[in-house]
């Protein structure tokens, strides 16, 4: 999925939205990588994609984003972790 590697952050965001809509477990590693993107919008959508289509094991790796400098990223991490693990960390 070339959109996930695109230099434009909005294209990466769009690619993550698509990833969250389809069954492509072999591409979820890319969502994990994009959790560290420079763009907060990309980080949010990567976390949402993991919350929707990722594994419990992937969600367990999201705790560092609970301390992100951007509140929307923290909330997306909180929701993804809660959805996949049942753990309800304070965002």
FIVEXDREN-773897 format. One record per residue: residue number from 0; residue in one letter; chain; z, x, y of N, C-alpha, C in turn. Coordinates in steps of 0.02 Angstrom, whole numbers, plus 50000, padded with zeros to 5 digits. Each point is the difference from the previous one (the first is absolute). Layout:
<pt><torba>NUM</torba><seti>A</seti><mivo>A</mivo><n_up>Z</n_up><n_east>X</n_east><n_north>Y</n_north><ca_up>Z</ca_up><ca_east>X</ca_east><ca_north>Y</ca_north><c_up>Z</c_up><c_east>X</c_east><c_north>Y</c_north></pt>
...
END
This chain:
<pt><torba>0</torba><seti>X</seti><mivo>A</mivo><n_up>50000</n_up><n_east>50042</n_east><n_north>49941</n_north><ca_up>50000</ca_up><ca_east>49958</ca_east><ca_north>50059</ca_north><c_up>50000</c_up><c_east>50045</c_east><c_north>50062</c_north></pt>
<pt><torba>1</torba><seti>X</seti><mivo>A</mivo><n_up>49942</n_up><n_east>50008</n_east><n_north>50029</n_north><ca_up>49992</ca_up><ca_east>50045</ca_east><ca_north>50057</ca_north><c_up>50040</c_up><c_east>49980</c_east><c_north>50061</c_north></pt>
<pt><torba>2</torba><seti>X</seti><mivo>A</mivo><n_up>50014</n_up><n_east>49935</n_east><n_north>50007</n_north><ca_up>50038</ca_up><ca_east>49977</ca_east><ca_north>50059</ca_north><c_up>50068</c_up><c_east>50033</c_east><c_north>50004</c_north></pt>
<pt><torba>3</torba><seti>X</seti><mivo>A</mivo><n_up>50029</n_up><n_east>50016</n_east><n_north>49943</n_north><ca_up>50067</ca_up><ca_east>50030</ca_east><ca_north>49999</ca_north><c_up>50000</c_up><c_east>50072</c_east><c_north>50024</c_north></pt>
<pt><torba>4</torba><seti>X</seti><mivo>A</mivo><n_up>49940</n_up><n_east>50030</n_east><n_north>50003</n_north><ca_up>49994</ca_up><ca_east>50070</ca_east><ca_north>50023</ca_north><c_up>49967</c_up><c_east>50004</c_east><c_north>50069</c_north></pt>
<pt><torba>5</torba><seti>X</seti><mivo>A</mivo><n_up>49985</n_up><n_east>49943</n_east><n_north>50029</n_north><ca_up>49964</ca_up><ca_east>49999</ca_east><ca_north>50063</ca_north><c_up>50042</c_up><c_east>50032</c_east><c_north>50056</c_north></pt>
<pt><torba>6</torba><seti>X</seti><mivo>A</mivo><n_up>49969</n_up><n_east>50036</n_east><n_north>50047</n_north><ca_up>50038</ca_up><ca_east>50030</ca_east><ca_north>50055</ca_north><c_up>50031</c_up><c_east>49949</c_east><c_north>50048</c_north></pt>
<pt><torba>7</torba><seti>X</seti><mivo>A</mivo><n_up>49971</n_up><n_east>49940</n_east><n_north>50004</n_north><ca_up>50027</ca_up><ca_east>49949</ca_east><ca_north>50045</ca_north><c_up>50058</c_up><c_east>49963</c_east><c_north>49967</c_north></pt>
<pt><torba>8</torba><seti>X</seti><mivo>A</mivo><n_up>50056</n_up><n_east>49997</n_east><n_north>50035</n_north><ca_up>50060</ca_up><ca_east>49969</ca_east><ca_north>49970</ca_north><c_up>49990</c_up><c_east>49926</c_east><c_north>49985</c_north></pt>
<pt><torba>9</torba><seti>X</seti><mivo>A</mivo><n_up>49961</n_up><n_east>49966</n_east><n_north>50040</n_north><ca_up>49989</ca_up><ca_east>49928</ca_east><ca_north>49988</ca_north><c_up>49958</c_up><c_east>49990</c_east><c_north>49937</c_north></pt>
<pt><torba>10</torba><seti>X</seti><mivo>A</mivo><n_up>49955</n_up><n_east>50046</n_east><n_north>49985</n_north><ca_up>49962</ca_up><ca_east>49995</ca_east><ca_north>49938</ca_north><c_up>50046</c_up><c_east>50012</c_east><c_north>49940</c_north></pt>
<pt><torba>11</torba><seti>X</seti><mivo>A</mivo><n_up>50046</n_up><n_east>50049</n_east><n_north>50005</n_north><ca_up>50047</ca_up><ca_east>50012</ca_east><ca_north>49946</ca_north><c_up>50045</c_up><c_east>49938</c_east><c_north>49990</c_north></pt>
<pt><torba>12</torba><seti>X</seti><mivo>A</mivo><n_up>50021</n_up><n_east>49970</n_east><n_north>50057</n_north><ca_up>50041</ca_up><ca_east>49939</ca_east><ca_north>49996</ca_north><c_up>49962</c_up><c_east>49945</c_east><c_north>49965</c_north></pt>
<pt><torba>13</torba><seti>X</seti><mivo>A</mivo><n_up>49936</n_up><n_east>49991</n_east><n_north>50017</n_north><ca_up>49959</ca_up><ca_east>49949</ca_east><ca_north>49967</ca_north><c_up>49993</c_up><c_east>50014</c_east><c_north>49926</c_north></pt>
<pt><torba>14</torba><seti>X</seti><mivo>A</mivo><n_up>49991</n_up><n_east>50062</n_east><n_north>49982</n_north><ca_up>49995</ca_up><ca_east>50019</ca_east><ca_north>49930</ca_north><c_up>50064</c_up><c_east>49984</c_east><c_north>49962</c_north></pt>
<pt><torba>15</torba><seti>X</seti><mivo>A</mivo><n_up>50057</n_up><n_east>50010</n_east><n_north>50032</n_north><ca_up>50064</ca_up><ca_east>49984</ca_east><ca_north>49968</ca_north><c_up>50008</c_up><c_east>49925</c_east><c_north>49992</c_north></pt>
<pt><torba>16</torba><seti>X</seti><mivo>A</mivo><n_up>49976</n_up><n_east>49962</n_east><n_north>50048</n_north><ca_up>50003</ca_up><ca_east>49927</ca_east><ca_north>49995</ca_north><c_up>49960</c_up><c_east>49978</c_east><c_north>49938</c_north></pt>
<pt><torba>17</torba><seti>X</seti><mivo>A</mivo><n_up>49940</n_up><n_east>50028</n_east><n_north>49992</n_north><ca_up>49959</ca_up><ca_east>49983</ca_east><ca_north>49942</ca_north><c_up>50036</c_up><c_east>50021</c_east><c_north>49936</c_north></pt>
<pt><torba>18</torba><seti>X</seti><mivo>A</mivo><n_up>50029</n_up><n_east>50058</n_east><n_north>50000</n_north><ca_up>50036</ca_up><ca_east>50025</ca_east><ca_north>49941</ca_north><c_up>50056</c_up><c_east>49952</c_east><c_north>49979</c_north></pt>
<pt><torba>19</torba><seti>X</seti><mivo>A</mivo><n_up>50032</n_up><n_east>49969</n_east><n_north>50049</n_north><ca_up>50055</ca_up><ca_east>49954</ca_east><ca_north>49986</ca_north><c_up>49974</c_up><c_east>49933</c_east><c_north>49973</c_north></pt>
<pt><torba>20</torba><seti>X</seti><mivo>A</mivo><n_up>49936</n_up><n_east>49987</n_east><n_north>50006</n_north><ca_up>49971</ca_up><ca_east>49937</ca_east><ca_north>49977</ca_north><c_up>49970</c_up><c_east>50004</c_east><c_north>49930</c_north></pt>
<pt><torba>21</torba><seti>X</seti><mivo>A</mivo><n_up>49986</n_up><n_east>50059</n_east><n_north>49976</n_north><ca_up>49965</ca_up><ca_east>50008</ca_east><ca_north>49936</ca_north><c_up>50046</c_up><c_east>50034</c_east><c_north>49950</c_north></pt>
<pt><torba>22</torba><seti>X</seti><mivo>A</mivo><n_up>49981</n_up><n_east>49996</n_east><n_north>49937</n_north><ca_up>50037</ca_up><ca_east>50036</ca_east><ca_north>49948</ca_north><c_up>49967</c_up><c_east>50067</c_east><c_north>49989</c_north></pt>
<pt><torba>23</torba><seti>X</seti><mivo>A</mivo><n_up>50029</n_up><n_east>50051</n_east><n_north>50029</n_north><ca_up>49974</ca_up><ca_east>50068</ca_east><ca_north>49994</ca_north><c_up>50058</c_up><c_east>50049</c_east><c_north>49993</c_north></pt>
<pt><torba>24</torba><seti>X</seti><mivo>A</mivo><n_up>50039</n_up><n_east>49994</n_east><n_north>49946</n_north><ca_up>50058</ca_up><ca_east>50044</ca_east><ca_north>49993</ca_north><c_up>49983</c_up><c_east>50074</c_east><c_north>50002</c_north></pt>
<pt><torba>25</torba><seti>X</seti><mivo>A</mivo><n_up>49939</n_up><n_east>50017</n_east><n_north>49981</n_north><ca_up>49979</ca_up><ca_east>50070</ca_east><ca_north>50002</ca_north><c_up>49992</c_up><c_east>50027</c_east><c_north>50071</c_north></pt>
<pt><torba>26</torba><seti>X</seti><mivo>A</mivo><n_up>50000</n_up><n_east>49956</n_east><n_north>50050</n_north><ca_up>49994</ca_up><ca_east>50022</ca_east><ca_north>50070</ca_north><c_up>50067</c_up><c_east>49997</c_east><c_north>50038</c_north></pt>
<pt><torba>27</torba><seti>X</seti><mivo>A</mivo><n_up>50053</n_up><n_east>49976</n_east><n_north>49968</n_north><ca_up>50063</ca_up><ca_east>49994</ca_east><ca_north>50036</ca_north><c_up>50029</c_up><c_east>50068</c_east><c_north>50019</c_north></pt>
<pt><torba>28</torba><seti>X</seti><mivo>A</mivo><n_up>49980</n_up><n_east>50053</n_east><n_north>49966</n_north><ca_up>50023</ca_up><ca_east>50067</ca_east><ca_north>50020</ca_north><c_up>49978</c_up><c_east>50014</c_east><c_north>50072</c_north></pt>
<pt><torba>29</torba><seti>X</seti><mivo>A</mivo><n_up>49942</n_up><n_east>49972</n_east><n_north>50020</n_north><ca_up>49975</ca_up><ca_east>50011</ca_east><ca_north>50067</ca_north><c_up>50045</c_up><c_east>49965</c_east><c_north>50051</c_north></pt>
<pt><torba>30</torba><seti>X</seti><mivo>A</mivo><n_up>50024</n_up><n_east>49941</n_east><n_north>49983</n_north><ca_up>50047</ca_up><ca_east>49965</ca_east><ca_north>50044</ca_north><c_up>50063</c_up><c_east>50042</c_east><c_north>50009</c_north></pt>
<pt><torba>31</torba><seti>X</seti><mivo>A</mivo><n_up>50023</n_up><n_east>50030</n_east><n_north>49945</n_north><ca_up>50059</ca_up><ca_east>50044</ca_east><ca_north>50006</ca_north><c_up>49987</c_up><c_east>50057</c_east><c_north>50048</c_north></pt>
<pt><torba>32</torba><seti>X</seti><mivo>A</mivo><n_up>49941</n_up><n_east>50030</n_east><n_north>49995</n_north><ca_up>49982</ca_up><ca_east>50056</ca_east><ca_north>50045</ca_north><c_up>49999</c_up><c_east>49976</c_east><c_north>50073</c_north></pt>
<pt><torba>33</torba><seti>X</seti><mivo>A</mivo><n_up>49973</n_up><n_east>49940</n_east><n_north>50011</n_north><ca_up>49992</ca_up><ca_east>49975</ca_east><ca_north>50068</ca_north><c_up>50066</c_up><c_east>49976</c_east><c_north>50031</c_north></pt>
<pt><torba>34</torba><seti>X</seti><mivo>A</mivo><n_up>50053</n_up><n_east>49998</n_east><n_north>49961</n_north><ca_up>50066</ca_up><ca_east>49985</ca_east><ca_north>50029</ca_north><c_up>50020</c_up><c_east>50055</c_east><c_north>50049</c_north></pt>
<pt><torba>35</torba><seti>X</seti><mivo>A</mivo><n_up>49970</n_up><n_east>50058</n_east><n_north>49994</n_north><ca_up>50015</ca_up><ca_east>50057</ca_east><ca_north>50045</ca_north><c_up>49948</c_up><c_east>50009</c_east><c_north>50054</c_north></pt>
<pt><torba>36</torba><seti>X</seti><mivo>A</mivo><n_up>49957</n_up><n_east>49952</n_east><n_north>50010</n_north><ca_up>49947</ca_up><ca_east>50004</ca_east><ca_north>50051</ca_north><c_up>50031</c_up><c_east>50005</c_east><c_north>50069</c_north></pt>
<pt><torba>37</torba><seti>X</seti><mivo>A</mivo><n_up>49964</n_up><n_east>50031</n_east><n_north>50047</n_north><ca_up>50024</ca_up><ca_east>50005</ca_east><ca_north>50069</ca_north><c_up>50003</c_up><c_east>49933</c_east><c_north>50035</c_north></pt>
<pt><torba>38</torba><seti>X</seti><mivo>A</mivo><n_up>49958</n_up><n_east>49953</n_east><n_north>49980</n_north><ca_up>49997</ca_up><ca_east>49934</ca_east><ca_north>50032</ca_north><c_up>50052</c_up><c_east>49953</c_east><c_north>49971</c_north></pt>
<pt><torba>39</torba><seti>X</seti><mivo>A</mivo><n_up>50043</n_up><n_east>49972</n_east><n_north>50043</n_north><ca_up>50049</ca_up><ca_east>49951</ca_east><ca_north>49975</ca_north><c_up>49967</c_up><c_east>49939</c_east><c_north>49967</c_north></pt>
<pt><torba>40</torba><seti>X</seti><mivo>A</mivo><n_up>49942</n_up><n_east>49979</n_east><n_north>50026</n_north><ca_up>49965</ca_up><ca_east>49942</ca_east><ca_north>49970</ca_north><c_up>49980</c_up><c_east>50016</c_east><c_north>49928</c_north></pt>
<pt><torba>41</torba><seti>X</seti><mivo>A</mivo><n_up>49976</n_up><n_east>50059</n_east><n_north>49989</n_north><ca_up>49980</ca_up><ca_east>50020</ca_east><ca_north>49932</ca_north><c_up>50062</c_up><c_east>50003</c_east><c_north>49955</c_north></pt>
<pt><torba>42</torba><seti>X</seti><mivo>A</mivo><n_up>50054</n_up><n_east>50029</n_east><n_north>50025</n_north><ca_up>50062</ca_up><ca_east>50003</ca_east><ca_north>49960</ca_north><c_up>50023</c_up><c_east>49930</c_east><c_north>49980</c_north></pt>
<pt><torba>43</torba><seti>X</seti><mivo>A</mivo><n_up>50000</n_up><n_east>49954</n_east><n_north>50049</n_north><ca_up>50022</ca_up><ca_east>49931</ca_east><ca_north>49986</ca_north><c_up>49957</c_up><c_east>49969</c_east><c_north>49945</c_north></pt>
<pt><torba>44</torba><seti>X</seti><mivo>A</mivo><n_up>49935</n_up><n_east>50006</n_east><n_north>50006</n_north><ca_up>49955</ca_up><ca_east>49969</ca_east><ca_north>49951</ca_north><c_up>50003</c_up><c_east>50035</c_east><c_north>49932</c_north></pt>
<pt><torba>45</torba><seti>X</seti><mivo>A</mivo><n_up>50013</n_up><n_east>50064</n_east><n_north>50000</n_north><ca_up>50009</ca_up><ca_east>50035</ca_east><ca_north>49936</ca_north><c_up>50063</c_up><c_east>49974</c_east><c_north>49965</c_north></pt>
<pt><torba>46</torba><seti>X</seti><mivo>A</mivo><n_up>50053</n_up><n_east>49992</n_east><n_north>50037</n_north><ca_up>50062</ca_up><ca_east>49974</ca_east><ca_north>49972</ca_north><c_up>49992</c_up><c_east>49928</c_east><c_north>49976</c_north></pt>
<pt><torba>47</torba><seti>X</seti><mivo>A</mivo><n_up>49964</n_up><n_east>49960</n_east><n_north>50038</n_north><ca_up>49988</ca_up><ca_east>49931</ca_east><ca_north>49979</ca_north><c_up>49958</c_up><c_east>49997</c_east><c_north>49936</c_north></pt>
<pt><torba>48</torba><seti>X</seti><mivo>A</mivo><n_up>49950</n_up><n_east>50044</n_east><n_north>49996</n_north><ca_up>49959</ca_up><ca_east>50001</ca_east><ca_north>49939</ca_north><c_up>50042</c_up><c_east>50018</c_east><c_north>49939</c_north></pt>
<pt><torba>49</torba><seti>X</seti><mivo>A</mivo><n_up>50045</n_up><n_east>50047</n_east><n_north>50008</n_north><ca_up>50044</ca_up><ca_east>50019</ca_east><ca_north>49945</ca_north><c_up>50047</c_up><c_east>49943</c_east><c_north>49982</c_north></pt>
<pt><torba>50</torba><seti>X</seti><mivo>A</mivo><n_up>50026</n_up><n_east>49966</n_east><n_north>50052</n_north><ca_up>50043</ca_up><ca_east>49942</ca_east><ca_north>49987</ca_north><c_up>49964</c_up><c_east>49944</c_east><c_north>49963</c_north></pt>
<pt><torba>51</torba><seti>X</seti><mivo>A</mivo><n_up>49936</n_up><n_east>49993</n_east><n_north>50012</n_north><ca_up>49962</ca_up><ca_east>49947</ca_east><ca_north>49968</ca_north><c_up>49971</c_up><c_east>50021</c_east><c_north>49932</c_north></pt>
<pt><torba>52</torba><seti>X</seti><mivo>A</mivo><n_up>49973</n_up><n_east>50060</n_east><n_north>49995</n_north><ca_up>49964</ca_up><ca_east>50019</ca_east><ca_north>49939</ca_north><c_up>50026</c_up><c_east>50063</c_east><c_north>49966</c_north></pt>
<pt><torba>53</torba><seti>X</seti><mivo>A</mivo><n_up>50049</n_up><n_east>50033</n_east><n_north>50030</n_north><ca_up>50025</ca_up><ca_east>50062</ca_east><ca_north>49971</ca_north><c_up>50049</c_up><c_east>49988</c_east><c_north>49943</c_north></pt>
<pt><torba>54</torba><seti>X</seti><mivo>A</mivo><n_up>50026</n_up><n_east>50053</n_east><n_north>49974</n_north><ca_up>50048</ca_up><ca_east>49996</ca_east><ca_north>49944</ca_north><c_up>50071</c_up><c_east>50008</c_east><c_north>50027</c_north></pt>
<pt><torba>55</torba><seti>X</seti><mivo>A</mivo><n_up>50047</n_up><n_east>49982</n_east><n_north>49958</n_north><ca_up>50070</ca_up><ca_east>50009</ca_east><ca_north>50017</ca_north><c_up>50015</c_up><c_east>50074</c_east><c_north>50013</c_north></pt>
<pt><torba>56</torba><seti>X</seti><mivo>A</mivo><n_up>49970</n_up><n_east>50043</n_east><n_north>49960</n_north><ca_up>50010</ca_up><ca_east>50072</ca_east><ca_north>50008</ca_north><c_up>49974</c_up><c_east>50024</c_east><c_north>50068</c_north></pt>
<pt><torba>57</torba><seti>X</seti><mivo>A</mivo><n_up>49943</n_up><n_east>49974</n_east><n_north>50021</n_north><ca_up>49974</ca_up><ca_east>50019</ca_east><ca_north>50066</ca_north><c_up>50047</c_up><c_east>49975</c_east><c_north>50054</c_north></pt>
<pt><torba>58</torba><seti>X</seti><mivo>A</mivo><n_up>50023</n_up><n_east>49939</n_east><n_north>49994</n_north><ca_up>50045</ca_up><ca_east>49972</ca_east><ca_north>50051</ca_north><c_up>50065</c_up><c_east>50040</c_east><c_north>50005</c_north></pt>
<pt><torba>59</torba><seti>X</seti><mivo>A</mivo><n_up>50023</n_up><n_east>50026</n_east><n_north>49944</n_north><ca_up>50062</ca_up><ca_east>50039</ca_east><ca_north>50001</ca_north><c_up>49992</c_up><c_east>50065</c_east><c_north>50040</c_north></pt>
<pt><torba>60</torba><seti>X</seti><mivo>A</mivo><n_up>49938</n_up><n_east>50020</n_east><n_north>50012</n_north><ca_up>49987</ca_up><ca_east>50061</ca_east><ca_north>50038</ca_north><c_up>49995</c_up><c_east>49987</c_east><c_north>50075</c_north></pt>
<pt><torba>61</torba><seti>X</seti><mivo>A</mivo><n_up>50009</n_up><n_east>49939</n_east><n_north>50022</n_north><ca_up>49989</ca_up><ca_east>49981</ca_east><ca_north>50070</ca_north><c_up>50061</c_up><c_east>50006</c_east><c_north>50045</c_north></pt>
<pt><torba>62</torba><seti>X</seti><mivo>A</mivo><n_up>50057</n_up><n_east>50019</n_east><n_north>49973</n_north><ca_up>50060</ca_up><ca_east>50002</ca_east><ca_north>50041</ca_north><c_up>49995</c_up><c_east>50045</c_east><c_north>50062</c_north></pt>
<pt><torba>63</torba><seti>X</seti><mivo>A</mivo><n_up>49962</n_up><n_east>50054</n_east><n_north>50000</n_north><ca_up>49995</ca_up><ca_east>50040</ca_east><ca_north>50062</ca_north><c_up>49973</c_up><c_east>49959</c_east><c_north>50059</c_north></pt>
<pt><torba>64</torba><seti>X</seti><mivo>A</mivo><n_up>49958</n_up><n_east>49951</n_east><n_north>49986</n_north><ca_up>49971</ca_up><ca_east>49960</ca_east><ca_north>50055</ca_north><c_up>50048</c_up><c_east>49949</c_east><c_north>50028</c_north></pt>
<pt><torba>65</torba><seti>X</seti><mivo>A</mivo><n_up>50058</n_up><n_east>49992</n_east><n_north>49969</n_north><ca_up>50052</ca_up><ca_east>49958</ca_east><ca_north>50030</ca_north><c_up>50028</c_up><c_east>50032</c_east><c_north>50063</c_north></pt>
<pt><torba>66</torba><seti>X</seti><mivo>A</mivo><n_up>49986</n_up><n_east>50064</n_east><n_north>50010</n_north><ca_up>50023</ca_up><ca_east>50037</ca_east><ca_north>50059</ca_north><c_up>49943</c_up><c_east>50020</c_east><c_north>50046</c_north></pt>
<pt><torba>67</torba><seti>X</seti><mivo>A</mivo><n_up>49942</n_up><n_east>49968</n_east><n_north>49993</n_north><ca_up>49943</ca_up><ca_east>50016</ca_east><ca_north>50042</ca_north><c_up>50017</c_up><c_east>49985</c_east><c_north>50073</c_north></pt>
<pt><torba>68</torba><seti>X</seti><mivo>A</mivo><n_up>49968</n_up><n_east>50035</n_east><n_north>50046</n_north><ca_up>50013</ca_up><ca_east>49991</ca_east><ca_north>50071</ca_north><c_up>49972</c_up><c_east>49934</c_east><c_north>50027</c_north></pt>
<pt><torba>69</torba><seti>X</seti><mivo>A</mivo><n_up>49957</n_up><n_east>49966</n_east><n_north>49961</n_north><ca_up>49969</ca_up><ca_east>49938</ca_east><ca_north>50022</ca_north><c_up>50032</c_up><c_east>49942</c_east><c_north>49961</c_north></pt>
<pt><torba>70</torba><seti>X</seti><mivo>A</mivo><n_up>50026</n_up><n_east>49950</n_east><n_north>50037</n_north><ca_up>50036</ca_up><ca_east>49945</ca_east><ca_north>49968</ca_north><c_up>49956</c_up><c_east>49960</c_east><c_north>49951</c_north></pt>
<pt><torba>71</torba><seti>X</seti><mivo>A</mivo><n_up>49936</n_up><n_east>49990</n_east><n_north>50016</n_north><ca_up>49956</ca_up><ca_east>49963</ca_east><ca_north>49955</ca_north><c_up>49992</c_up><c_east>50037</c_east><c_north>49933</c_north></pt>
<pt><torba>72</torba><seti>X</seti><mivo>A</mivo><n_up>49998</n_up><n_east>50065</n_east><n_north>50002</n_north><ca_up>49995</ca_up><ca_east>50040</ca_east><ca_north>49939</ca_north><c_up>50064</c_up><c_east>49993</c_east><c_north>49959</c_north></pt>
<pt><torba>73</torba><seti>X</seti><mivo>A</mivo><n_up>50057</n_up><n_east>50004</n_east><n_north>50034</n_north><ca_up>50064</ca_up><ca_east>49992</ca_east><ca_north>49965</ca_north><c_up>50003</c_up><c_east>49932</c_east><c_north>49966</c_north></pt>
<pt><torba>74</torba><seti>X</seti><mivo>A</mivo><n_up>49979</n_up><n_east>49948</n_east><n_north>50035</n_north><ca_up>50002</ca_up><ca_east>49932</ca_east><ca_north>49972</ca_north><c_up>49952</c_up><c_east>49994</c_east><c_north>49941</c_north></pt>
<pt><torba>75</torba><seti>X</seti><mivo>A</mivo><n_up>49941</n_up><n_east>50029</n_east><n_north>50005</n_north><ca_up>49951</ca_up><ca_east>49997</ca_east><ca_north>49945</ca_north><c_up>50028</c_up><c_east>50036</c_east><c_north>49939</c_north></pt>
<pt><torba>76</torba><seti>X</seti><mivo>A</mivo><n_up>50033</n_up><n_east>50056</n_east><n_north>50010</n_north><ca_up>50030</ca_up><ca_east>50036</ca_east><ca_north>49944</ca_north><c_up>50055</c_up><c_east>49958</c_east><c_north>49968</c_north></pt>
<pt><torba>77</torba><seti>X</seti><mivo>A</mivo><n_up>50041</n_up><n_east>49970</n_east><n_north>50042</n_north><ca_up>50054</ca_up><ca_east>49957</ca_east><ca_north>49976</ca_north><c_up>49972</c_up><c_east>49944</c_east><c_north>49957</c_north></pt>
<pt><torba>78</torba><seti>X</seti><mivo>A</mivo><n_up>49948</n_up><n_east>49966</n_east><n_north>50024</n_north><ca_up>49971</ca_up><ca_east>49944</ca_east><ca_north>49963</ca_north><c_up>49968</c_up><c_east>50023</c_east><c_north>49934</c_north></pt>
<pt><torba>79</torba><seti>X</seti><mivo>A</mivo><n_up>49965</n_up><n_east>50056</n_east><n_north>50002</n_north><ca_up>49967</ca_up><ca_east>50025</ca_east><ca_north>49939</ca_north><c_up>50052</c_up><c_east>50017</c_east><c_north>49947</c_north></pt>
<pt><torba>80</torba><seti>X</seti><mivo>A</mivo><n_up>50053</n_up><n_east>50033</n_east><n_north>50020</n_north><ca_up>50053</ca_up><ca_east>50019</ca_east><ca_north>49953</ca_north><c_up>50033</c_up><c_east>49937</c_east><c_north>49971</c_north></pt>
<pt><torba>81</torba><seti>X</seti><mivo>A</mivo><n_up>50014</n_up><n_east>49952</n_east><n_north>50044</n_north><ca_up>50033</ca_up><ca_east>49939</ca_east><ca_north>49978</ca_north><c_up>49956</c_up><c_east>49961</c_east><c_north>49951</c_north></pt>
<pt><torba>82</torba><seti>X</seti><mivo>A</mivo><n_up>49935</n_up><n_east>49994</n_east><n_north>50017</n_north><ca_up>49954</ca_up><ca_east>49963</ca_east><ca_north>49957</ca_north><c_up>49993</c_up><c_east>50030</c_east><c_north>49930</c_north></pt>
<pt><torba>83</torba><seti>X</seti><mivo>A</mivo><n_up>49997</n_up><n_east>50066</n_east><n_north>49997</n_north><ca_up>49986</ca_up><ca_east>50033</ca_east><ca_north>49936</ca_north><c_up>50063</c_up><c_east>50018</c_east><c_north>49960</c_north></pt>
<pt><torba>84</torba><seti>X</seti><mivo>A</mivo><n_up>50056</n_up><n_east>50011</n_east><n_north>50034</n_north><ca_up>50060</ca_up><ca_east>50022</ca_east><ca_north>49964</ca_north><c_up>50057</c_up><c_east>49950</c_east><c_north>50001</c_north></pt>
<pt><torba>85</torba><seti>X</seti><mivo>A</mivo><n_up>49997</n_up><n_east>49954</n_east><n_north>50048</n_north><ca_up>50056</ca_up><ca_east>49954</ca_east><ca_north>50009</ca_north><c_up>50056</c_up><c_east>50029</c_east><c_north>50042</c_north></pt>
<pt><torba>86</torba><seti>X</seti><mivo>A</mivo><n_up>49994</n_up><n_east>50063</n_east><n_north>50019</n_north><ca_up>50051</ca_up><ca_east>50032</ca_east><ca_north>50042</ca_north><c_up>49988</c_up><c_east>49980</c_east><c_north>50072</c_north></pt>
<pt><torba>87</torba><seti>X</seti><mivo>A</mivo><n_up>50054</n_up><n_east>49983</n_east><n_north>50035</n_north><ca_up>49993</ca_up><ca_east>49976</ca_east><ca_north>50068</ca_north><c_up>50035</c_up><c_east>50047</c_east><c_north>50049</c_north></pt>
<pt><torba>88</torba><seti>X</seti><mivo>A</mivo><n_up>49966</n_up><n_east>50055</n_east><n_north>50014</n_north><ca_up>50026</ca_up><ca_east>50048</ca_east><ca_north>50049</ca_north><c_up>49997</c_up><c_east>49970</c_east><c_north>50069</c_north></pt>
<pt><torba>89</torba><seti>X</seti><mivo>A</mivo><n_up>50047</n_up><n_east>50019</n_east><n_north>50042</n_north><ca_up>49998</ca_up><ca_east>49979</ca_east><ca_north>50070</ca_north><c_up>49944</c_up><c_east>50037</c_east><c_north>50034</c_north></pt>
<pt><torba>90</torba><seti>X</seti><mivo>A</mivo><n_up>49955</n_up><n_east>49964</n_east><n_north>50033</n_north><ca_up>49943</ca_up><ca_east>50031</ca_east><ca_north>50035</ca_north><c_up>50022</c_up><c_east>50027</c_east><c_north>50067</c_north></pt>
END
